[in-house]
Amino acid sequence: MIYSRIAGTGRYLPERILTNADLEKMVETSDEWIRTRTGIEQRHIASEDQRTSDLCVNAAKIAMEDAGVTVEDIDLIIVGTTSPDLIFPNIATIIQHKMGIPACAAFSVEAACTGFIYALSSADKFIRSGDTKCALVIGAEIITKLIDWEDRSTCVLFGDGAGAVILKPSDEPGIISTHLGADGQYKDLLYYPVGVSNNLAAAGLGDSRIMMSGNEVFKVAVKTLGAVAQEALDANGLSLDDIDWLIPHQANLRIIQATAKRLGMPMEKVIQTVQIHGNTSAASVPMALDVGIRDGRIKRGQTLLLEAFGGGFTWGSVLLKY
Ligand code: ACO
């Protein structure tokens, strides 16, 4: 039986930091409002000349060094993102070229904030089938390009970044299980109103903004993130005591706290980065994973539950032994 396991991780955050104090000068808001409603204190913003692929390359190099692999070893690239450089060619091929990775399968998945979980789950299946020996899996966003900086209800929430993992085959798990789900009936609660076949010429991407019903998203997010975690535990006959670390999508501290409370998970066992990263969509889970590993909290052999929820709605979990 072939399993996949995480051989290395990395993250990259753009240099520029936008604090709540900076936002106070841009829209009618306050540090106090943002902190109490979301937990967010700061977020990183990509520079004008940075592309999402640049963030990915930086995170990928660190993950590859951590795993001790070279570009010649990589035989699959999967990227979870909603903010690719171009409509085509695919961002994974742009990353491949920038890094000098030899010809291999390279594609992206667009599942909003759940993008990395979808990407990791897909890579796991490639490795389990025996087709892939070394996968580069990335969650990345320059989501702030989709923000209307005059809309205080959304502009305080988001940030940019990239997180990467190297996945390799192993005789033992590694990834124990993955669960993915989606329900398109919730589209109107969170969406971006422009696409290739919808309003592209009329609006121009830069003229649009993220549409979000914050309260409704909040309620469904808490319910779904709780259910997703429980589904992974039930499928493996585990209880919360078996989980060393919960690594949820970092949308909002109140969503994370409410989910943990619903599950009965102490916050000390939940990796939290939303305070310093904001909501980085598909990048949030791999970056939080990397933070927990590099600051020494997450150790080899521990059991981790990764989970995410995002526009669609989409959701998913990955249960793994690190
Ligand atoms: N500063 C000050 N006041 C604000 C701001 C702001 N930045 N934004 C909204 N307000 C005001 C509103 O206008 C409203 O004023 P009113 O009562 O005079 O109309 C008041 O604050 C309350 O607004 P609510 O939307 O009810 O505030 P709420 O407590 O629900 O918090 C929030 C809003 C933070 C967006 C919350 O609903 C939330 O976190 N929802 C989840 C959304 C989310 O995380 N989306 C990210 C993408 S989805 C994902 O990643 C899972």
Boltz pocket constraint, residues with backbone or C-beta under 6 A from the ligand:
constraints:
  - pocket:
      binder: B
      contacts: [[A, 28], [A, 29], [A, 30], [A, 33], [A, 34], [A, 37], [A, 38], [A, 113], [A, 152], [A, 153], [A, 154], [A, 156], [A, 157], [A, 190], [A, 212], [A, 213], [A, 214], [A, 215], [A, 216], [A, 217], [A, 218], [A, 221], [A, 249], [A, 250], [A, 251], [A, 252], [A, 279], [A, 281], [A, 309], [A, 310], [A, 311]]
      max_distance: 6.0
